[in-house]
Amino acid sequence: MNPWIAKALVLAGSVVMIAIRAPHGHRSRTVKVATSYKTPLETGLLVLAWVGFFVPLIWVASPAFSFAEYALGTGPLVAGVMCLVIGLWFFYRSHADLGTNWSITLEVREQHRLITQGVYRRIRHPMYLALALYSIGQALVIPNWVAGPSNLIAFAILRIPGVVPCKFEAEVVAPRTCFEPRLTARCRRRASYKP
């Protein structure tokens, strides 16, 4: 199968992801940050995430990773497209449900509140689920051993510090925020790891 199909899908997915995130980033920057918990580790992990995002785009635009190409199969392509579409939908819904509470870093904004409606009603971390599905979709769609899994590897590394998100939320975030009792109760209801 023609690898340009995969390249078109990667470009389209990247454009959609940017189109989803850009207005929310702009809107959230209009709300004053009450407290920032940004650390050098978090900054480094965000840089890694950006690298994982850009490697597939480098694959689209240049022959830099041509040594790692393989034939694109129909099965992985179809499964990958399904993951990309579902991931982008969760990405959109999680941003829309968070509204101005969304931030790319760990920040508490003025009038910040715990979101428990929309997709957050059933899934503790729908943004992580969205990024995991999107990354899996890219790994399946991109017929390249370097560019295909790059976003998935970056995402997996990002999740290492928070393997048990509730523990991180309950021990680090909750004591510093205004919604500690609600967060602790939410963690008890969903004790196991869910993205």
PLY file of the C-alpha trace (Angstrom):
ply
format ascii 1.0
element vertex 195
property float x
property float y
property float z
element edge 194
property int vertex1
property int vertex2
end_header
0.00 0.00 0.00
1.19 3.51 -0.76
2.94 5.13 2.25
1.51 8.50 1.22
-1.81 7.31 2.64
-0.12 7.10 6.04
1.60 10.45 5.51
-1.74 12.11 4.67
-3.32 10.57 7.79
-0.46 11.76 10.01
-0.69 15.29 8.60
-4.48 15.37 8.95
-4.34 14.02 12.52
-1.67 16.55 13.50
-3.66 19.43 12.03
-6.82 18.29 13.83
-4.94 17.89 17.12
-3.50 21.42 16.83
-6.91 22.80 15.82
-8.47 21.22 18.91
-5.80 22.35 21.37
-5.00 25.88 20.08
-8.25 27.64 21.09
-8.24 25.96 24.50
-4.64 26.96 25.09
-5.44 30.54 24.13
-8.55 30.59 26.34
-6.83 29.05 29.36
-4.02 31.62 29.17
-6.61 34.34 29.77
-7.31 32.93 33.26
-4.77 33.89 35.90
-2.66 31.08 37.37
-3.17 30.89 41.13
-0.43 28.32 41.78
2.05 26.62 39.48
3.65 23.26 40.29
5.83 23.24 37.19
9.15 21.48 37.79
12.27 20.89 35.66
11.21 17.24 35.33
7.84 18.28 33.93
9.52 20.67 31.48
11.81 17.88 30.31
8.89 15.49 29.87
6.99 18.11 27.85
10.02 18.53 25.56
10.06 14.75 25.11
6.36 14.83 24.23
7.01 17.48 21.58
9.84 15.38 20.12
7.46 12.40 19.95
4.91 14.60 18.19
7.38 16.00 15.63
9.23 12.79 14.64
6.25 11.56 12.55
6.08 14.98 10.87
9.79 14.75 10.04
9.04 11.31 8.55
6.30 12.88 6.40
8.49 15.75 5.17
11.89 14.11 4.69
13.63 10.82 3.89
15.46 10.95 7.27
13.94 7.67 8.49
13.66 5.86 5.14
16.07 3.17 6.36
13.37 1.96 8.79
10.45 1.69 6.34
8.32 -1.42 5.92
5.20 -2.24 3.86
1.94 -0.73 5.08
-0.71 -3.40 5.68
-4.48 -2.94 5.41
-5.22 -4.39 8.86
-2.87 -2.10 10.80
-4.02 0.85 8.68
-7.71 0.28 9.48
-7.03 -0.36 13.18
-4.75 2.68 13.31
-7.34 4.96 11.71
-9.93 3.78 14.25
-7.53 4.55 17.12
-6.69 7.96 15.65
-10.34 8.92 15.21
-11.41 7.74 18.68
-8.32 9.35 20.22
-9.03 12.67 18.54
-12.66 12.53 19.71
-11.55 11.97 23.34
-8.96 14.72 22.88
-11.68 17.14 21.77
-14.16 16.10 24.50
-11.61 16.29 27.31
-10.56 19.79 26.27
-14.16 20.92 25.87
-15.17 19.49 29.26
-12.18 21.04 31.03
-12.76 24.50 29.58
-10.48 27.07 31.20
-9.33 24.49 33.76
-7.06 22.96 31.12
-3.35 23.71 31.23
-0.42 22.05 29.49
1.45 22.07 32.81
0.41 21.37 36.38
-1.19 24.68 37.30
-4.15 25.64 39.43
-5.98 28.60 37.96
-8.22 31.09 39.71
-11.65 29.53 40.30
-10.20 26.15 39.34
-12.52 23.25 40.03
-12.51 19.48 39.77
-14.29 18.42 36.58
-16.57 15.42 37.06
-19.01 15.82 34.17
-18.82 14.88 30.50
-16.15 12.29 29.72
-14.63 12.97 33.16
-17.72 11.41 34.70
-16.66 7.92 33.59
-12.93 8.23 32.86
-10.49 9.77 35.33
-7.95 10.81 32.67
-9.64 11.04 29.25
-6.86 13.29 27.95
-4.32 10.53 28.66
-6.65 8.00 27.06
-6.91 10.26 24.01
-3.14 10.59 23.73
-2.62 6.85 24.25
-5.14 5.96 21.52
-3.71 8.57 19.17
-0.16 7.29 19.78
-1.22 3.67 19.21
-3.00 4.78 16.03
0.15 6.47 14.76
2.24 3.39 15.57
-0.16 1.26 13.52
-0.58 3.69 10.61
3.03 4.76 10.08
5.01 2.03 8.28
8.31 3.02 9.85
10.12 1.45 12.82
11.36 4.85 14.06
8.58 7.33 13.30
5.70 4.92 13.94
6.25 4.23 17.64
7.97 7.55 18.50
4.84 9.21 19.90
3.85 6.03 21.76
7.30 5.70 23.35
7.25 9.37 24.39
3.76 8.92 25.86
4.82 5.79 27.77
7.81 7.63 29.25
5.55 10.54 30.20
3.30 8.19 32.15
6.12 6.60 34.19
6.14 9.31 36.91
2.37 8.89 37.33
1.91 5.13 37.02
-0.70 5.40 39.74
-2.32 8.79 38.97
-4.54 8.75 42.08
-1.53 8.42 44.35
0.05 11.42 42.60
-3.23 13.36 42.74
-3.97 12.46 46.36
-0.45 13.04 47.70
0.82 15.92 45.56
-2.03 17.82 43.96
-4.93 17.42 46.40
-3.23 18.83 49.51
-2.44 21.97 47.52
-5.84 22.54 45.95
-9.27 23.62 47.01
-10.97 20.37 45.95
-9.07 17.83 48.06
-12.10 16.02 49.61
-13.79 15.58 46.22
-10.56 14.39 44.62
-9.84 11.88 47.37
-13.41 10.50 47.11
-13.04 10.25 43.33
-9.78 8.34 43.72
-11.42 5.88 46.11
-14.22 5.25 43.59
-11.66 4.54 40.86
-8.82 2.87 42.73
-7.25 1.06 39.80
-5.17 2.68 37.10
-7.17 3.97 34.19
-5.64 6.32 31.64
0 1
1 2
2 3
3 4
4 5
5 6
6 7
7 8
8 9
9 10
10 11
11 12
12 13
13 14
14 15
15 16
16 17
17 18
18 19
19 20
20 21
21 22
22 23
23 24
24 25
25 26
26 27
27 28
28 29
29 30
30 31
31 32
32 33
33 34
34 35
35 36
36 37
37 38
38 39
39 40
40 41
41 42
42 43
43 44
44 45
45 46
46 47
47 48
48 49
49 50
50 51
51 52
52 53
53 54
54 55
55 56
56 57
57 58
58 59
59 60
60 61
61 62
62 63
63 64
64 65
65 66
66 67
67 68
68 69
69 70
70 71
71 72
72 73
73 74
74 75
75 76
76 77
77 78
78 79
79 80
80 81
81 82
82 83
83 84
84 85
85 86
86 87
87 88
88 89
89 90
90 91
91 92
92 93
93 94
94 95
95 96
96 97
97 98
98 99
99 100
100 101
101 102
102 103
103 104
104 105
105 106
106 107
107 108
108 109
109 110
110 111
111 112
112 113
113 114
114 115
115 116
116 117
117 118
118 119
119 120
120 121
121 122
122 123
123 124
124 125
125 126
126 127
127 128
128 129
129 130
130 131
131 132
132 133
133 134
134 135
135 136
136 137
137 138
138 139
139 140
140 141
141 142
142 143
143 144
144 145
145 146
146 147
147 148
148 149
149 150
150 151
151 152
152 153
153 154
154 155
155 156
156 157
157 158
158 159
159 160
160 161
161 162
162 163
163 164
164 165
165 166
166 167
167 168
168 169
169 170
170 171
171 172
172 173
173 174
174 175
175 176
176 177
177 178
178 179
179 180
180 181
181 182
182 183
183 184
184 185
185 186
186 187
187 188
188 189
189 190
190 191
191 192
192 193
193 194
